[in-house]
Amino acid sequence: MGLETTNEFSQTTKVAVETTNEFSQTTKVAVETTIARLQTTKVSKKENQSALFVEAGTNYERNTYRLVQISKRIQTIKIAGEATKIKKNFEVENPYSSTRFYSIR
């Protein structure tokens, strides 16, 4: 009986160790996932960009492209706005000028 009890105790201990190992691995995965999320949040905050960059996989590439397109549109709008502002200033400063431009030689 003593040997069988020792074997049963050893098997119980072995199961307990395996359970602890599985729990440790699960905890490790949870910690790694949390670290990955924190790094993603840090990058998002650091770059001060929208959540488009947070998505993974093919959405990341597609959304990066969209963000670049949006940035280009914003720049185009800014340039158009500046051109309009310059034109308005020119017309205000030169009330007698027409829409035709002559080169001075």
C-alpha positions as CSV (number, residue, x, y, z in Angstrom):
1,M,0.0,0.0,0.0
2,G,2.8,2.4,0.7
3,L,4.3,2.1,-2.8
4,E,0.9,2.5,-4.5
5,T,0.2,5.6,-2.4
6,T,3.6,7.1,-3.3
7,N,2.9,6.4,-7.0
8,E,-0.5,8.0,-6.8
9,F,1.0,11.0,-4.9
10,S,3.7,11.3,-7.6
11,Q,1.1,11.2,-10.4
12,T,-1.0,13.7,-8.6
13,T,2.1,15.9,-8.2
14,K,2.9,15.4,-11.9
15,V,-0.6,16.5,-12.9
16,A,-0.4,19.5,-10.6
17,V,2.9,20.5,-12.2
18,E,1.5,20.1,-15.7
19,T,-1.5,22.2,-14.7
20,T,0.8,24.9,-13.3
21,N,2.8,24.8,-16.5
22,E,-0.3,25.2,-18.7
23,F,-1.5,28.1,-16.4
24,S,2.0,29.7,-16.7
25,Q,1.9,29.4,-20.5
26,T,-1.6,30.9,-20.6
27,T,-0.5,33.7,-18.4
28,K,2.5,34.3,-20.6
29,V,0.3,34.5,-23.7
30,A,-2.0,36.9,-21.9
31,V,1.0,39.1,-20.9
32,E,2.4,39.0,-24.5
33,T,-1.0,40.0,-25.8
34,T,-1.2,42.9,-23.3
35,I,2.3,44.0,-24.3
36,A,1.4,44.0,-28.0
37,R,-1.8,46.0,-27.3
38,L,0.2,48.5,-25.2
39,Q,2.8,48.9,-28.0
40,T,0.1,49.4,-30.6
41,T,-1.5,52.1,-28.4
42,K,1.9,53.7,-27.8
43,V,2.5,53.8,-31.6
44,S,-0.9,55.2,-32.2
45,K,-0.4,57.9,-29.6
46,K,3.2,58.6,-30.7
47,E,2.3,59.1,-34.3
48,N,-0.9,60.9,-33.4
49,Q,-2.7,59.1,-36.2
50,S,-6.1,57.7,-36.4
51,A,-7.1,54.1,-35.6
52,L,-6.5,53.1,-39.2
53,F,-3.0,52.1,-38.2
54,V,-4.1,49.9,-35.3
55,E,-5.8,47.4,-37.5
56,A,-3.8,44.3,-38.5
57,G,-3.2,42.3,-41.7
58,T,-4.4,43.5,-45.1
59,N,-6.6,46.1,-43.5
60,Y,-3.4,47.8,-42.2
61,E,-2.0,48.1,-45.8
62,R,-5.3,49.2,-47.2
63,N,-5.9,51.7,-44.4
64,T,-2.4,53.1,-44.7
65,Y,-3.1,53.7,-48.4
66,R,-6.4,55.5,-47.4
67,L,-4.6,57.6,-44.9
68,V,-2.0,58.7,-47.4
69,Q,-4.8,59.5,-49.9
70,I,-6.6,61.6,-47.2
71,S,-3.4,63.4,-46.4
72,K,-2.9,64.2,-50.1
73,R,-6.4,65.5,-50.3
74,I,-5.9,67.7,-47.3
75,Q,-2.7,69.1,-48.8
76,T,-4.5,69.8,-52.1
77,I,-7.3,71.5,-50.3
78,K,-4.8,73.6,-48.3
79,I,-3.0,74.6,-51.6
80,A,-6.3,75.4,-53.3
81,G,-7.3,77.5,-50.3
82,E,-4.0,79.4,-50.4
83,A,-4.4,80.0,-54.1
84,T,-7.9,81.3,-53.6
85,K,-6.7,83.5,-50.7
86,I,-3.9,84.9,-52.9
87,K,-6.3,85.6,-55.8
88,K,-8.7,87.4,-53.5
89,N,-5.9,89.5,-52.0
90,F,-4.7,90.4,-55.5
91,E,-8.2,91.4,-56.5
92,V,-8.7,93.5,-53.3
93,E,-5.3,95.1,-53.6
94,N,-5.8,95.8,-57.4
95,P,-9.4,96.7,-57.9
96,Y,-8.8,98.0,-61.4
97,S,-7.1,94.8,-62.6
98,S,-9.0,92.5,-64.9
99,T,-8.9,88.8,-65.0
100,R,-6.4,89.0,-67.9
101,F,-2.8,89.1,-67.0
102,Y,-0.2,90.9,-69.1
103,S,3.5,90.3,-69.0
104,I,5.6,93.4,-68.6
105,R,8.6,93.6,-70.9
